[in-house]
Amino acid sequence: MTKKNRRAFSPAFKMETASLVLDQHYSIAEACRAMDVGETSLRHWVKQLQQEREGITPTGKALTPEQQKIQDLEDRIKRLEMEKEILKKPRLS
């Protein structure tokens, strides 16, 4: 039994493909054929793009530049808070 290689898509490609459905009123099937992607993947991207446009930050990789920026800033805050906690710990001399 052989395993199929998974294709990787950039956030920009996912957003463009989902935009076909949301903005240009393609059907899911039409967009799948036009962009050569699976229906399940496209449905997920459409749902994610709708949520991001409503201001919901995704748990995975964001599609929109605004949500990507939010994720980057949240990661930076988390890292800075960890560094701050490390500096608070008493030193053993």
N, C-alpha and C positions, 0 to 999 in steps of 0.2 A: 504494500500500500504506500503510495507516494503522497507527500504532503505538499499542498500548493503553497507557493510563496505569496505572502501577503504584500499587497501594495501599500505604500505609505503616501499619504496626501498631505500637502502643506495646509496650514490654516487658511491661507489665501484662496487655495483651490476649493476647499470645503465651503468657505463663505460665498464664493462666486457661484458654486453649484447650487447651494441652498437658496441663493438670491434669485436664481432662475424660477424657482417655485414661488417664493414669497413676493418678489417684485415684478417679475415678468409673466407671471401666471401660467407657467408651464405646469403640466401635470407631473406627478412623480415619475410616471413611466416615460414621458417625453424627456424629462431632464436626465433620467438614467441612461437612456439611449444616446442622447446628445453628448453626455460627458463620460460615457462608458464606466459607470459605477453601479454598484449593487443597490437594490431598492432599500434594504434594511439600513445600509450606511447612510443613504441620502435622507431617509426619514429621520434618522438620529441627528444629522446635521441641521435639517430644517427646524426640528424641535429646539436644538441648542441655540440656533441663531435667533429664533423667536424669543427665547428666554433671555439671551444676552441683550437684545433690543429692549426688553422690559426692565433691564438693569440687574438681572440675576447673574451673579458670577458663577461660572461653571466649575465643577470639581476637576475636570480634565483641562486640556489645553484650550484656551479661549480662541474664538474665531475673529472677533472684532478687535480693532486696535485699542479701543477704550478698555475693554475687558482684559486684554493682554497687559495693558499698563497697570490696571488694578491688581492683577495677579503678581506682576513684578514688584509693585510697591508692598503688597502683603508679604511676599517672600523676604523683602528687605527688612521690613519691620520685625518679622519673626527672627531673622538672623541677628539684628541689632539687640533685640531683647535677650537672646541667648548669650550674646557677648557681654551684655550688661550684668546678667546673673553670674557669669564666670568671674567678672571683675569684683563682684560683691563678696565672693567667698573669701574667708580669711586665709592668709598665707601661712604656711608652716615654715618657720625659720629655725 
